[in-house]
Amino acid sequence: MKNIMPYIRPLGVIAIFIAVFTWGLELAHFVPTCPYCQVQRTIIGVLGILMVLPNIRYATLLLTVVLGLFGTNVSSDQIFMMVREHNFMNMIMLLAVCASFIIAGQMIMLVKRESI
């Protein structure tokens, strides 16, 4: 597996941009207010900040695991809620799945950075 260190900061900046852009869309009232989405975009932004900042050995790992697991739990709860209501084919379901993959990927990169 290649070293991820050259890519972690640019991907962190992209994650921060995604979080700020989606918060801007909600605050400008282009998308409806959704508490699940708010938590997911906030976690993506905070993990992005952790990706950009220098590595503080155990503090970064602790924040990554706690916030990342909370974010994936919220996104899986939202996905399960939509599956339970037989509401499969909509944009919110797709965005929840994407948020889950983004958060999981950020967690993998941050934990991998800890082991280097």
N, C-alpha and C positions, 0 to 999 in steps of 0.2 A: 504494500500500500504506500502511495506517495505521501510525502510530508505535506500536511495541510496548513502549516504555518504561513506560507506566502499568501494563501487565499482567505484566511480567517478574518482579517481586518476589512478587505473590500466587501466580503459577504456581510459583515457586521454593519457596514455603512448602508448597504442595500436593505438590510432588515430594518434599520432605523428609518430609512426613507419610506419603506412600506408602511411602517407603523404611523409615522407622521402624516403621510398622504391619506391613509384610510381614516385617521382621526379627523383630518381636515374635511374629508367628504361627509363625515357624520355631523361635524359642527356646522357645516354649511347647509345641512338638511338635504343633501342629495340622496342619502340612504336612510332608512328608518333606524331608530334607536333599538339596539339589541344588546342586552347585558352580556350574553355569551360572546358576541363579537368584540365587545369592548375589552373583556378580559383577555381574549386571544390576541388582539392587536397590541395590548399593553405588554403582555408577556413576550411577544415577538420583539418589541422595541427594547425592553429591558435586557433580554438575552443578546440583542444586537449591541447594546452598550457594553455588556460584559465581553463581547467578542472584540470590540475596538480597544477597550482599556487594557493596560498591562495585566499580566497574570499575577494574581495574589493567591498563592497556592491553595489553601484550604477554603478561604472565603469564597473564591470564585466557584469552586466545586460545590460547596454547600448551596450557594444561591442558584447555581445551574440546576442542581437536582431538585431542590424544593420548588422553584418557580416553574421549571420545565414540566415536572410531573403534575403540578397544579394546572398548567395550561393544557396539557394533553388530556387530563381528566375532564376539564370543562369542554374541550372540543369533542371528546367522545360522548359526553352527556348530551351535547347538542345533536350529534349524529344519531344517537340512540333515540332521542325524543322524536326526530323526524321519521326514523324507521318505524317507530311505534305507531305514528299517525299515518303510515303508508304514504308519506310525502317524500318520494325519492327524487323526482326529477325537478329540482329547482336550483337556483343560483346559490342560495344560502347553504344547501347541503354540500355543493361543490366547494364553496369557500371554507366551510368547516373542515372538510377533508384536507384541503390545501394547507390550512393553518396547522392542522395536526402534523402533517409531514414537515412543514417548515420548523415547527417547534422541536420535533424529534431530531431533525437534522442539525439544528443549532445545539441541542444537547449533546449529540454525538461528537460534534466538532470541539465543543468546549471541554468535554471529558477527555477526548483524545489529546487535546493540548495539555491537559494536566499530566498525562502519562509521559510526555516528551521531556 
